[in-house]
Amino acid sequence: MKNITLSTGGETYCFNGDESRSVTINFTDPNLPARFEKCYNEIEKRIKAAREGSVTAEKLLQLDKEVKDLLDTAFNAPVSAAAFGNMSIFTPVGESVIFKEFADKFIPEIEAQVEKLGSQLRAKKVTLDMKKLDKYTAPYSHTPTGNSLNAPTSVTGLTEEQKQYCRQLMEEMMRP
């Protein structure tokens, strides 16, 4: 079988120094910020829904699976398996849970990588000519190119107040 290797600009992370628990994330993917935002909005909705009524082991198991699936979709990579393995995202860690610790440590890394990419692109004055891109993608696309949803294309555009809100939201979501 022939192999084609593409340069995807991915950054590889391992968790707890265990290289068998690694994941490669492509921060150059322009869809990453929109998927990331959608993921956290969906997580918020699902946690609020799970809090309605009594919290059962079955609800926690289902929510654990859904949140892990959302993370993997947001990053387009098996982040949850590398970060958590079979452990629940609700596993207690100190006075919090493992998912909050993950978010506290990984979100600043994401912000730094996206900012770094933005700086590199600005320095190179890289632009994307959508008409030239359409030449190659139009036959395969069912929607017009461009950002018709006005979705954010960078987390670096968030104000400190918005970042703080996201952190507070994560804390609230993880409170028992």
Stockholm file with secondary structure:
# STOCKHOLM 1.0

chainA/1-176         MKNITLSTGGETYCFNGDESRSVTINFTDPNLPARFEKCYNEIEKRIKAAREGSVTAEKLLQLDKEVKDLLDTAFNAPVSAAAFGNMSIFTPVGESVIFKEFADKFIPEIEAQVEKLGSQLRAKKVTLDMKKLDKYTAPYSHTPTGNSLNAPTSVTGLTEEQKQYCRQLMEEMMRP
#=GR chainA/1-176 SS CCCCCCCCCEEEEEETTEEEEEEEEETTCTTHHHHHHHHHHHHHHHHHHHHSSCCCHHHHHHHHHHHHHHHHHHHTSCHHHHHHTTSCTTCEETTEEHHHHHHHHHHHHHHHHHHHHHHHHHHHTCCCCHHHHHHHHGGGCSSCSSCTTCCCSCGGGSCHHHHHHHHHHHHHHHCC
#=GC SS_cons         CCCCCCCCCEEEEEETTEEEEEEEEETTCTTHHHHHHHHHHHHHHHHHHHHSSCCCHHHHHHHHHHHHHHHHHHHTSCHHHHHHTTSCTTCEETTEEHHHHHHHHHHHHHHHHHHHHHHHHHHHTCCCCHHHHHHHHGGGCSSCSSCTTCCCSCGGGSCHHHHHHHHHHHHHHHCC
//
